[in-house]
Amino acid sequence: MLDAIIPPSADPEAAWKAVLRIMQYELSDEQKSLLAAGPIEELLVWHGAQFIDRIEAEARRSPAFAHVLGGVWRRDVPQEIWQRVETARRGKVW
């Protein structure tokens, strides 16, 4: 649903900005899962090397974002990027 708004593979910078904007709201569990499994996961699959520094920084800054990372699945994320995601989400997987 959320990734239909701006496909991360088409415009990753716009998708990242949209993720940050969406994170400013109080999200339901369903919305968090859609954000994790949609745009964030797609950014990591298609542009992980480009965005992992920003993802780590946002997870350090925002416990809510670190929590949402717990709903991201590895899929085709390269191992070296995935290890950094696992650290950024502080071991909390849901």
ChimeraX attribute file (.defattr): number of C-alpha atoms within 10 A of each C-alpha:
attribute: neighborCount
match mode: 1-to-1
recipient: residues
	/A:1	10
	/A:2	17
	/A:3	20
	/A:4	9
	/A:5	10
	/A:6	17
	/A:7	16
	/A:8	24
	/A:9	16
	/A:10	10
	/A:11	11
	/A:12	20
	/A:13	16
	/A:14	13
	/A:15	22
	/A:16	19
	/A:17	11
	/A:18	17
	/A:19	19
	/A:20	13
	/A:21	10
	/A:22	15
	/A:23	16
	/A:24	10
	/A:25	8
	/A:26	10
	/A:27	13
	/A:28	9
	/A:29	10
	/A:30	9
	/A:31	15
	/A:32	21
	/A:33	17
	/A:34	19
	/A:35	24
	/A:36	23
	/A:37	20
	/A:38	20
	/A:39	26
	/A:40	25
	/A:41	24
	/A:42	23
	/A:43	24
	/A:44	26
	/A:45	20
	/A:46	17
	/A:47	16
	/A:48	21
	/A:49	15
	/A:50	13
	/A:51	18
	/A:52	18
	/A:53	14
	/A:54	13
	/A:55	23
	/A:56	20
	/A:57	13
	/A:58	16
	/A:59	21
	/A:60	15
	/A:61	11
	/A:62	12
	/A:63	14
	/A:64	17
	/A:65	22
	/A:66	25
	/A:67	20
	/A:68	24
	/A:69	29
	/A:70	21
	/A:71	21
	/A:72	25
	/A:73	18
	/A:74	17
	/A:75	11
	/A:76	12
	/A:77	20
	/A:78	14
	/A:79	10
	/A:80	10
	/A:81	17
	/A:82	20
	/A:83	12
	/A:84	15
	/A:85	26
	/A:86	18
	/A:87	13
	/A:88	23
	/A:89	23
	/A:90	16
	/A:91	13
	/A:92	14
	/A:93	14
	/A:94	11
